[in-house]
Amino acid sequence: MSKINMGRVILGGLITGVVINLGEFALNMGVLGNLWAEAMKALNRPQVGNESAVFFMLLCLGLGILAVWTYAAIRPRFGAGPMTALCAGLLVWALAVLYPSAGMIPMGLFPAKLILYAILWDLVEIPVAVIAGAWFYREQA
């Protein structure tokens, strides 16, 4: 079994992170923008500013790197290709989105509709992003 090519993990992970960032921007600024504004107002909290946006962008890049690392780690067992990237993407989605987001629903901090839309959006966004990033991953020669 060969070692993980960390240079390619970072390359593919950054691509994955950019795709996630684009999807999150479209979701949170476009599709859910008004719902987020209402939710933050109900909590008596300010709108998300530029500092927070930069933090979330960096977080998405980190998630992309972890996702492609997951792909590289399971690749020897599942084989190279989009189905393995899909499996890695679904695992990352379950751990990074489904579990923590579903845990917020009973706390009632945000409207359940807002959380559910985000969960479903990310169910598509993250696997697609991992497939895109995994395309750039190659094992070391």
Summary of the structure (lengths in Angstrom):
residues: 141
radius of gyration: 16.3
end to end distance: 11.9
largest distance: 55.3
contacts: 436
relative contact order: 0.22
helix: 81%
strand: 0%
